[in-house]
Every structure is written in structure tokens, then in C-alpha cells.
Amino acid sequence: MIGSILKQLLEQRGMSVSELSRRAGVSSQTLYSLIKRDSMKVDFDVLLKICRALDAPVSAFYRGADSGESLSLAERGLVSRYRRLDEHGRRLTSLVLDAELERISGGEKEPERSKVIPLYYTPAAAGYASPALGEDYEDYEVPVSSKADFAARIQGDSMEPWIADGSVVLVKRGRVEIGDVGLFFVDGDMKCKQYCRDNYGNTYLFSLNRRRADADMTIPASSGITLCCFGRVLLDRRPPLP
């Protein structure tokens, strides 16, 4: 394909192979081989020299090929030089390109906005959450898009592996649905558990760590036990009920 196009370009310009050889700095033998062996592969640098001597774009040799029509001669030259670089050179080139693109786009990206919510950190018994009342808290920064109203630090292993011992959970105030994990105030104790309720009004608070089923709670509808929900723990997905 390249040989046929080269022959056509020489005819259009009334140029001989010898003249092209002199102008391009490419041996006549190489040029004759290209013309004779149409499918012969050519080094890109050689092709660039031929294009400059013929005053023709590189895309002229890639008619109908998706890989070449959109690149200018200068762009193809850059690609050719990039391919010669080692890994260090390519990484350095990428860093320079990223910096220039950032400069053109207007400088540094605007940092994501944040908001401050209270993080309650009063220690509690294993499996319990820190109290969500009182002044025992510190400021905790979250993305402004977060739905959380406050955060709490969980102690104990009863909610693992979903909630690790000592981790901070984000909580949205309001009611919970069956299967949600929430913070519950039960007769003076604060607990982080998975919520369930049956058709008879009985409430079940489950540990996600089933090896800690001993920490589950069942609150019969007729028990008179006070149960208050402080909010839903924000997890990536709802854990399955045991």
C-alpha cells in the first residue's frame, strides 16, 4: 500500500526516485524496495523524511486506516519519539503532559467541599456505641454531600466484619427499616444493632457477627421496655438478616 502511494506521489510531483533520495536522505535502494514490495514495512522515521521531502502529510500513506488520518505530521513525530523512550522517560513525559493540561484547564482543581458533624466518642461496653447525647464529642469532617448527621465510634466485635472494633460510623437521624443497622437506646444502654420487627410488634436487635449471637436482643411488644432509635448507620449496602 505504501509503495503504491509513494509511486503515485512521485508521479504527481514529477519527481524521480533519485531526486527524492537526495532530498529525503534515504537511499535509492530503500525507496525502490518500498515501491516494488508494496507490503514492505517502513520505519516511521524514514516515512517522516519521505513526507517532508514530498511535502505530503503522513496520513497520505494511511488512506482509509483509522490509525493515521487524525494525526498531523508533527503529532506523529511526537508519537515516534515517545515510543523510543524507556519507562522512566515515559513516566516523566506523562507528568509533564498532566501538568500542562492542568495549567491550561485553569490550574488546580477545586477541593471537594466538606461539612463538620459531631463525632461522639465516650467509651461504652463492648458491642455498644458511644452515646449520641451530651457534650462528649469532637468535630468530624465529612464531604458536604454526605447524608450523615453525626458520627459515632463503635467498640466491640459484635458487628464485625461490617463494622470493625473501634471504627467510626456515620449516622443519619430518623427511622430505620427492617434490615437496617441503627443506633438504639434500650433501657439506658446505647447499642449498634441490625433492626427487625415481626407482625406481632416484637422487636429484634441482631449482631451482624453471628459468633456474638449472645449479644442479640429480643424486645417483646408487651415488655414495656423503652426503645428509642437515634438513626440509621450509613453502610454501602444493607446486610442480610440472620
C-alpha positions as CSV (number, residue, x, y, z in Angstrom):
1,M,0.0,0.0,0.0
2,I,2.8,2.5,1.0
3,G,4.7,1.6,-2.2
4,S,1.7,2.3,-4.5
5,I,1.0,5.6,-2.8
6,L,4.7,6.6,-2.9
7,K,4.8,5.9,-6.7
8,Q,1.6,7.9,-7.2
9,L,3.0,10.9,-5.2
10,L,6.3,10.8,-7.2
11,E,4.3,10.9,-10.5
12,Q,2.1,13.7,-9.3
13,R,5.1,15.8,-8.4
14,G,7.2,14.8,-11.4
15,M,10.0,13.7,-9.1
16,S,12.4,10.9,-9.7
17,V,13.4,8.3,-7.1
18,S,17.0,9.7,-7.2
19,E,15.7,13.2,-6.5
20,L,13.6,12.0,-3.6
21,S,16.6,10.1,-2.3
22,R,18.7,13.2,-2.3
23,R,16.1,15.4,-0.7
24,A,15.0,12.9,2.0
25,G,18.4,11.5,2.8
26,V,17.0,8.0,2.2
27,S,18.9,5.5,-0.1
28,S,17.5,4.9,-3.5
29,Q,17.7,1.2,-2.8
30,T,15.3,1.6,0.1
31,L,12.9,3.7,-2.0
32,Y,12.9,1.2,-4.9
33,S,12.3,-1.6,-2.4
34,L,9.3,0.3,-1.0
35,I,7.8,0.8,-4.4
36,K,8.4,-2.8,-5.6
37,R,7.4,-4.5,-2.4
38,D,4.1,-2.8,-1.7
39,S,3.5,-4.5,1.6
40,M,7.0,-3.8,2.9
41,K,7.1,-2.3,6.4
42,V,8.9,1.0,6.7
43,D,10.4,2.7,9.8
44,F,8.4,5.6,10.8
45,D,11.4,8.0,10.9
46,V,12.1,7.0,7.3
47,L,8.5,7.7,6.4
48,L,8.7,11.1,8.0
49,K,11.7,12.0,5.9
50,I,9.9,11.0,2.8
51,C,6.9,13.0,3.7
52,R,8.9,16.1,4.4
53,A,10.7,15.8,1.0
54,L,7.4,15.3,-0.8
55,D,5.6,18.0,1.2
56,A,2.9,15.4,2.0
57,P,1.1,14.6,5.2
58,V,1.8,11.2,6.8
59,S,-1.9,10.5,6.6
60,A,-1.5,10.3,2.8
61,F,0.2,6.9,3.3
62,Y,-2.7,5.6,5.6
63,R,-5.7,6.2,3.5
64,G,-8.7,4.6,5.0
65,A,-6.8,3.5,8.0
66,D,-8.2,4.6,11.3
67,S,-4.8,4.8,13.0
68,G,-3.4,7.6,11.0
69,E,-5.9,10.0,9.5
70,S,-6.4,12.2,12.6
71,L,-2.7,12.9,13.3
72,S,-0.7,15.6,11.8
73,L,3.0,15.1,10.8
74,A,4.1,16.9,14.0
75,E,1.9,14.7,16.1
76,R,3.2,11.5,14.5
77,G,6.7,12.7,15.1
78,L,5.9,13.1,18.8
79,V,4.4,9.6,18.9
80,S,7.5,8.2,17.2
81,R,9.8,9.8,19.7
82,Y,7.7,8.7,22.7
83,R,7.9,5.1,21.6
84,R,11.7,5.3,21.8
85,L,11.6,6.3,25.5
86,D,12.2,3.9,28.3
87,E,9.8,3.5,31.3
88,H,11.4,6.4,33.2
89,G,11.2,8.7,30.2
90,R,7.5,7.8,29.6
91,R,6.6,8.5,33.2
92,L,8.4,11.8,33.1
93,T,6.7,12.7,29.9
94,S,3.3,11.8,31.3
95,L,3.9,14.0,34.4
96,V,4.8,17.0,32.1
97,L,1.7,16.5,30.0
98,D,-0.5,16.2,33.1
99,A,1.0,19.5,34.5
100,E,0.5,21.3,31.2
101,L,-3.1,20.1,30.8
102,E,-3.8,21.2,34.4
103,R,-2.3,24.6,33.6
104,I,-4.4,25.0,30.5
105,S,-7.6,23.9,32.3
106,G,-7.3,26.7,34.8
107,G,-4.9,25.4,37.5
108,E,-5.5,23.3,40.5
109,K,-8.8,21.5,40.9
110,E,-11.2,23.0,43.4
111,P,-11.1,20.8,46.5
112,E,-14.2,19.0,47.5
113,R,-16.3,20.9,49.9
114,S,-16.9,19.5,53.4
115,K,-19.1,19.9,56.4
116,V,-18.5,19.3,60.1
117,I,-20.6,16.9,62.2
118,P,-20.2,15.8,65.8
119,L,-18.3,12.6,66.5
120,Y,-19.4,11.0,69.8
121,Y,-16.5,9.1,71.4
122,T,-17.5,8.3,75.0
123,P,-16.3,4.7,75.7
124,A,-19.0,2.1,76.2
125,A,-19.3,-1.6,76.8
126,A,-18.2,-4.0,74.1
127,G,-20.8,-4.0,71.3
128,Y,-22.2,-0.7,72.3
129,A,-22.0,2.6,70.6
130,S,-20.8,5.9,72.1
131,P,-23.7,7.9,73.4
132,A,-25.3,10.3,71.0
133,L,-26.3,12.7,73.6
134,G,-24.4,15.2,75.8
135,E,-21.2,17.1,75.0
136,D,-18.8,14.2,74.8
137,Y,-17.9,14.7,71.2
138,E,-15.4,16.3,68.8
139,D,-15.8,17.8,65.3
140,Y,-15.6,15.4,62.5
141,E,-15.2,16.4,58.8
142,V,-17.2,14.7,56.0
143,P,-17.9,15.5,52.4
144,V,-20.7,18.1,52.0
145,S,-22.6,15.5,50.0
146,S,-22.7,13.1,52.9
147,K,-26.2,12.3,54.4
148,A,-24.7,11.8,57.9
149,D,-26.0,14.0,60.7
150,F,-23.5,12.7,63.3
151,A,-20.8,10.0,63.7
152,A,-20.2,7.5,66.5
153,R,-17.3,5.3,67.5
154,I,-18.2,1.6,67.8
155,Q,-16.5,-0.6,70.3
156,G,-16.6,-4.4,70.4
157,D,-16.7,-7.1,67.8
158,S,-20.5,-7.9,67.7
159,M,-20.9,-6.0,64.3
160,E,-17.9,-7.4,62.5
161,P,-17.0,-7.8,59.7
162,W,-19.3,-4.9,58.7
163,I,-18.2,-2.6,61.5
164,A,-14.8,-3.2,63.0
165,D,-14.0,-2.7,66.6
166,G,-13.0,0.9,67.2
167,S,-14.2,2.2,63.8
168,V,-16.3,5.3,63.2
169,V,-19.7,5.0,61.6
170,L,-21.8,7.8,60.0
171,V,-25.4,8.0,61.1
172,K,-28.5,9.7,59.6
173,R,-31.1,10.7,62.1
174,G,-34.6,9.3,61.7
175,R,-36.4,6.0,61.5
176,V,-35.0,2.7,60.3
177,E,-36.4,0.0,58.1
178,I,-36.3,-3.8,58.6
179,G,-32.7,-4.9,57.9
180,D,-31.1,-1.5,58.6
181,V,-28.3,-1.1,61.1
182,G,-29.1,1.6,63.6
183,L,-28.2,3.2,66.9
184,F,-30.7,2.3,69.6
185,F,-31.2,3.4,73.1
186,V,-32.6,0.5,75.1
187,D,-33.4,1.0,78.8
188,G,-30.4,3.2,79.4
189,D,-27.9,1.5,77.1
190,M,-26.9,2.6,73.6
191,K,-26.5,-0.3,71.1
192,C,-25.5,-0.6,67.5
193,K,-27.6,-3.4,66.0
194,Q,-29.5,-4.6,63.0
195,Y,-33.2,-3.9,63.3
196,C,-36.1,-6.3,62.7
197,R,-39.7,-6.3,63.7
198,D,-42.4,-9.0,63.2
199,N,-46.1,-8.8,62.6
200,Y,-46.9,-9.1,66.3
201,G,-44.9,-6.0,67.2
202,N,-41.9,-7.8,68.7
203,T,-38.6,-6.1,68.0
204,Y,-35.3,-7.9,67.4
205,L,-31.8,-6.3,67.5
206,F,-29.3,-8.6,65.9
207,S,-25.5,-8.7,66.0
208,L,-24.0,-9.0,62.5
209,N,-21.3,-11.1,63.9
210,R,-23.2,-14.4,64.4
211,R,-20.5,-15.7,66.7
212,R,-21.8,-13.0,69.0
213,A,-25.4,-14.0,68.9
214,D,-25.3,-13.8,72.7
215,A,-25.4,-10.0,72.2
216,D,-28.7,-10.2,70.3
217,M,-31.8,-8.7,71.9
218,T,-35.5,-9.5,71.7
219,I,-37.9,-6.9,72.9
220,P,-41.5,-8.3,73.1
221,A,-44.3,-5.9,72.3
222,S,-45.7,-6.4,75.8
223,S,-42.4,-6.0,77.6
224,G,-42.7,-2.3,78.4
225,I,-39.0,-1.8,77.6
226,T,-38.2,1.6,76.3
227,L,-36.7,1.5,72.8
228,C,-35.5,4.7,71.0
229,C,-33.8,4.9,67.6
230,F,-31.2,7.6,67.2
231,G,-30.7,7.0,63.5
232,R,-29.6,4.7,60.7
233,V,-25.9,3.7,60.2
234,L,-24.9,4.5,56.7
235,L,-23.4,1.4,55.1
236,D,-22.6,0.7,51.4
237,R,-25.4,-1.9,51.4
238,R,-27.9,-3.5,53.7
239,P,-26.6,-6.6,55.4
240,P,-28.7,-9.8,55.2
241,L,-30.8,-10.7,58.1
242,P,-29.7,-13.7,60.1
